Amino acid sequence: MNQQIDALSVGQSTSREVCMTERDVLMMRQVAYIISQSVCAVARLEAMKALNAERARHDLASAYSEADYERIPIDFGLTHNAVLTILQV
């Protein structure tokens, strides 16, 4: 740590420059896409849960069934095989 501070204080770089290849950039984009789809899926899931909870408070039937919840990964392209396909480079 002291060596890093000393090197920085005299203006020397202590890290090597890291260059990303086109393949690395593509992989990062694919992972970012999967993460964004996951966030959307969670938002949908939470909205469904909230509506079902609201309906339960009013003694009404659930708006969403188990099958509706199971469909979320399919709707957002997050099944096992779909994710593996997206990550193929």
C-alpha positions as CSV (number, residue, x, y, z in Angstrom):
1,M,0.0,0.0,0.0
2,N,2.8,2.4,0.9
3,Q,4.5,1.7,-2.4
4,Q,1.3,2.5,-4.3
5,I,0.9,5.8,-2.4
6,D,4.6,6.7,-3.0
7,A,4.3,5.8,-6.7
8,L,1.2,7.9,-7.1
9,S,2.7,10.8,-5.2
10,V,5.4,11.1,-7.8
11,G,3.1,10.6,-10.7
12,Q,3.9,7.0,-11.6
13,S,1.2,4.6,-12.5
14,T,0.9,1.4,-10.5
15,S,-1.6,-0.4,-12.6
16,R,-1.3,-1.9,-16.1
17,E,-3.7,-0.7,-18.8
18,V,-6.3,-3.3,-19.5
19,C,-7.7,-3.5,-23.0
20,M,-11.0,-5.2,-23.7
21,T,-11.5,-7.2,-26.8
22,E,-14.6,-7.0,-29.0
23,R,-15.6,-10.4,-27.5
24,D,-15.3,-8.9,-24.0
25,V,-17.5,-6.0,-25.0
26,L,-20.1,-8.3,-26.5
27,M,-20.1,-10.5,-23.4
28,M,-20.6,-7.4,-21.2
29,R,-23.5,-6.3,-23.4
30,Q,-25.1,-9.7,-23.2
31,V,-24.8,-9.8,-19.4
32,A,-26.2,-6.3,-19.1
33,Y,-29.2,-7.4,-21.2
34,I,-29.8,-10.4,-18.9
35,I,-29.5,-8.1,-15.8
36,S,-31.9,-5.6,-17.3
37,Q,-34.4,-8.3,-18.2
38,S,-34.1,-9.7,-14.6
39,V,-34.9,-6.3,-13.2
40,C,-38.0,-6.1,-15.4
41,A,-39.0,-9.6,-14.3
42,V,-38.7,-8.7,-10.6
43,A,-40.8,-5.5,-11.2
44,R,-43.5,-7.6,-12.8
45,L,-43.4,-10.2,-10.0
46,E,-43.7,-7.5,-7.3
47,A,-46.6,-5.9,-9.1
48,M,-48.4,-9.2,-9.3
49,K,-47.7,-10.0,-5.7
50,A,-49.0,-6.5,-4.7
51,L,-52.2,-6.9,-6.6
52,N,-52.8,-10.4,-5.2
53,A,-52.2,-9.1,-1.7
54,E,-54.6,-6.2,-2.3
55,R,-57.3,-8.5,-3.6
56,A,-56.8,-10.8,-0.6
57,R,-57.3,-7.9,1.8
58,H,-60.7,-7.4,0.2
59,D,-61.6,-11.1,0.2
60,L,-61.4,-11.4,-3.6
61,A,-59.9,-14.1,-5.7
62,S,-56.3,-13.8,-6.7
63,A,-55.7,-12.0,-9.9
64,Y,-52.6,-14.2,-10.7
65,S,-52.2,-17.9,-10.4
66,E,-49.2,-20.1,-9.9
67,A,-49.0,-20.5,-13.7
68,D,-48.8,-16.8,-14.2
69,Y,-45.8,-16.6,-11.9
70,E,-44.1,-19.6,-13.6
71,R,-44.5,-17.7,-17.0
72,I,-42.4,-14.8,-15.9
73,P,-39.0,-16.3,-16.9
74,I,-40.4,-17.3,-20.3
75,D,-41.9,-13.8,-20.9
76,F,-38.6,-12.1,-20.2
77,G,-36.3,-14.6,-21.9
78,L,-34.8,-15.8,-18.7
79,T,-35.2,-19.6,-18.9
80,H,-32.0,-21.6,-18.5
81,N,-31.7,-22.4,-22.2
82,A,-32.5,-18.8,-23.2
83,V,-29.8,-17.4,-21.0
84,L,-27.3,-19.9,-22.3
85,T,-28.2,-19.0,-25.9
86,I,-27.7,-15.3,-25.2
87,L,-24.3,-15.9,-23.6
88,Q,-23.0,-17.9,-26.5
89,V,-20.1,-16.0,-28.1
